[in-house]
Each structure stands twice: as structure tokens, then as C-alpha cells.
Amino acid sequence: MPETKATPPGRGVRRLRLQRRLHRRQVRHEFRIVVPDLLHDDVGGTVKFHLRAGKENKNRYYLVLASFSGTEPGFPLPGGICVLPLNWDTLSQYVMTYLNTLMFHYFLGTLDQDGKGLAVLHMPGIPGLAWNTMHFAYCCNNPFDFVSNPFAVDLVD
């Protein structure tokens, strides 16, 4: 009968925890908001999104998108590795159409050496949008293997 070595107690648990940490680190990088997380619909305002994707994503292209229709179930990115936690709607299409214009400044760009970036939303006053929530998330491409957590910005009256 072949001899088997006993696994030290707790070794499998550590490995499982390490895998969970790596998974969280890959998917749970977030936005850091500098200016308000709510905007007035008649005045507008500016929101700066500080993107933090981690050093493992340094010098990669990023894309910030938005949605009025929520975050579940999201839409799969090309390649099928990740699902961006935004539902595709007219706001998503509008952002794609007007990327890197005055309203969606640096929504498409390159992360720096530390895996950080900056996107700026210059929201004009648009009456009638009050009590809506815009959700934002970003991804890295080539390949599409990184997504951020979504972030909500509420429009108030």
C-alpha cells in the first residue's frame, strides 16, 4: 500500500482563503469620489472619479461607462471573462458616443504606473432628471479581464 503524507492542519483552509483574497483583489477595486455623490438636476455639477485598478493593471486602457437602469444582471464583456455590473441602456450608448468630450472627460484612457486613473463627469443642468440614479463602473481591456464595483450618483431636485 502506498504511503500518504498527512496534510498539516489548516493548510487547505489557507489556500482557500488566499484564492478568495486574490479573487476579491481582482474584482473589487473601486472608485474614489472626490466631489458629491449627488447632483442637482437644474444646476448640474462635476464629479471626479479616481480609478484604482491596482499595480497589476498598470499602463492598461480603461473605459468608464454609465447606466440609468441599474447594475443587475450586468452585461458580459468581449471574451466572456468578466461581466460589467451595468445594464446597457441609452445612457450607456450616449457615453460611448461622446467619450472624452467635455461632459465625459477621460472616460477612455490609460492607467498610470500605479494602476490609477482619473475620469471627470461634467454634468450640465438637465431639468426632469431628478430622482434618477446613474451607476458607473469601469473595465480594463486587451483582454477584458478586470471590472470595478459599480458606483451610484443620485440626481436630486
C-alpha positions as CSV (number, residue, x, y, z in Angstrom):
1,M,0.0,0.0,0.0
2,P,1.5,3.4,-1.0
3,E,2.4,5.8,1.8
4,T,0.4,9.0,2.0
5,K,1.5,12.2,3.8
6,A,-0.9,13.9,6.1
7,T,-1.7,17.5,5.2
8,P,-0.9,19.9,8.1
9,P,-4.0,21.1,9.8
10,G,-5.4,24.3,8.3
11,R,-3.3,24.2,5.1
12,G,-6.3,23.7,2.8
13,V,-8.1,26.5,4.5
14,R,-5.3,28.9,4.0
15,R,-5.2,28.1,0.3
16,L,-8.9,28.6,0.0
17,R,-8.7,32.0,1.8
18,L,-5.8,33.0,-0.4
19,Q,-7.8,32.2,-3.5
20,R,-10.7,34.2,-2.2
21,R,-8.4,37.2,-1.5
22,L,-7.0,37.1,-5.0
23,H,-10.5,37.0,-6.5
24,R,-11.6,39.9,-4.4
25,R,-8.5,41.9,-5.3
26,Q,-9.1,41.3,-9.0
27,V,-12.8,42.3,-9.0
28,R,-13.3,44.7,-6.1
29,H,-11.2,47.7,-6.9
30,E,-13.3,50.8,-6.6
31,F,-13.9,54.3,-7.4
32,R,-12.9,57.1,-5.0
33,I,-15.3,60.0,-5.4
34,V,-13.9,63.5,-4.7
35,V,-16.9,65.7,-5.2
36,P,-20.5,65.0,-4.3
37,D,-22.2,61.7,-4.8
38,L,-25.4,63.6,-5.7
39,L,-26.1,66.3,-8.3
40,H,-28.9,68.8,-8.6
41,D,-30.8,68.3,-11.9
42,D,-31.3,72.0,-12.6
43,V,-27.7,73.1,-11.7
44,G,-25.6,70.2,-12.6
45,G,-22.0,69.8,-11.3
46,T,-18.7,68.0,-11.6
47,V,-17.8,64.5,-10.2
48,K,-14.3,63.3,-10.3
49,F,-13.8,59.5,-10.3
50,H,-10.4,58.4,-9.1
51,L,-9.9,54.9,-10.6
52,R,-7.8,52.4,-8.7
53,A,-7.2,49.2,-10.5
54,G,-4.1,48.1,-8.7
55,K,-0.5,47.8,-9.9
56,E,-1.2,44.6,-11.7
57,N,-3.2,46.7,-14.2
58,K,-0.6,49.4,-14.8
59,N,-0.4,51.0,-18.2
60,R,-3.7,49.4,-19.4
61,Y,-6.5,51.0,-21.2
62,Y,-9.7,51.7,-19.2
63,L,-13.3,52.5,-20.2
64,V,-15.8,54.1,-17.8
65,L,-19.5,53.5,-18.6
66,A,-22.8,54.6,-17.0
67,S,-26.3,53.3,-16.8
68,F,-29.7,54.6,-15.6
69,S,-31.2,51.0,-15.5
70,G,-29.1,49.6,-12.6
71,T,-26.4,47.1,-12.1
72,E,-28.0,43.6,-12.2
73,P,-27.6,41.4,-14.2
74,G,-24.9,43.5,-16.0
75,F,-23.6,42.7,-19.4
76,P,-20.8,40.4,-20.4
77,L,-17.7,41.9,-21.9
78,P,-16.0,40.5,-25.0
79,G,-14.1,37.3,-24.3
80,G,-16.6,36.2,-21.6
81,I,-14.2,36.6,-18.7
82,C,-16.0,39.4,-16.8
83,V,-19.4,40.9,-16.6
84,L,-19.6,44.7,-16.2
85,P,-22.0,45.5,-13.4
86,L,-24.1,47.8,-15.5
87,N,-27.2,47.3,-17.6
88,W,-26.8,48.6,-21.2
89,D,-29.2,51.4,-21.9
90,T,-29.5,54.7,-23.7
91,L,-27.1,56.4,-21.2
92,S,-24.5,53.7,-21.8
93,Q,-24.8,54.3,-25.6
94,Y,-24.7,58.1,-25.0
95,V,-21.4,57.8,-23.0
96,M,-19.9,55.5,-25.8
97,T,-20.9,58.1,-28.4
98,Y,-19.5,61.1,-26.6
99,L,-16.4,59.5,-24.9
100,N,-13.7,62.0,-23.9
101,T,-15.8,65.0,-24.7
102,L,-16.3,67.9,-22.2
103,M,-19.1,66.0,-20.5
104,F,-17.3,62.7,-20.2
105,H,-13.7,63.8,-19.8
106,Y,-11.2,60.9,-19.6
107,F,-13.8,58.2,-19.7
108,L,-11.4,56.4,-22.0
109,G,-7.8,56.5,-21.1
110,T,-4.7,54.7,-19.8
111,L,-3.9,53.9,-16.2
112,D,-0.6,55.1,-14.8
113,Q,2.3,53.1,-13.4
114,D,0.3,52.5,-10.2
115,G,-2.8,51.4,-11.9
116,K,-4.6,54.7,-11.2
117,G,-6.6,56.9,-13.5
118,L,-9.0,59.9,-13.4
119,A,-12.3,60.3,-15.1
120,V,-14.4,63.5,-14.8
121,L,-18.2,63.9,-15.3
122,H,-19.2,67.5,-16.1
123,M,-23.0,67.2,-15.8
124,P,-25.0,70.1,-17.1
125,G,-28.3,71.1,-15.5
126,I,-31.0,69.0,-17.2
127,P,-34.4,69.5,-15.6
128,G,-36.6,66.4,-15.4
129,L,-33.8,64.0,-14.4
130,A,-34.4,64.4,-10.7
131,W,-34.7,61.3,-8.5
132,N,-32.8,59.2,-11.0
133,T,-29.7,57.3,-10.2
134,M,-26.7,57.0,-12.5
135,H,-24.5,54.0,-11.9
136,F,-20.9,54.0,-13.1
137,A,-18.3,51.2,-13.5
138,Y,-15.1,50.8,-15.4
139,C,-13.2,47.9,-17.0
140,C,-9.7,47.3,-18.4
141,N,-9.4,45.9,-21.9
142,N,-7.0,43.9,-24.1
143,P,-8.2,41.5,-22.7
144,F,-11.4,42.5,-20.9
145,D,-10.4,40.7,-17.6
146,F,-11.0,43.4,-15.0
147,V,-14.1,45.2,-13.8
148,S,-14.7,47.6,-10.9
149,N,-17.5,47.7,-8.4
150,P,-20.4,50.0,-9.5
151,F,-20.8,53.4,-8.0
152,A,-24.1,55.3,-7.8
153,V,-24.6,59.1,-8.3
154,D,-28.1,60.3,-7.3
155,L,-29.7,63.3,-9.2
156,V,-31.8,65.3,-6.9
157,D,-34.2,68.2,-7.3
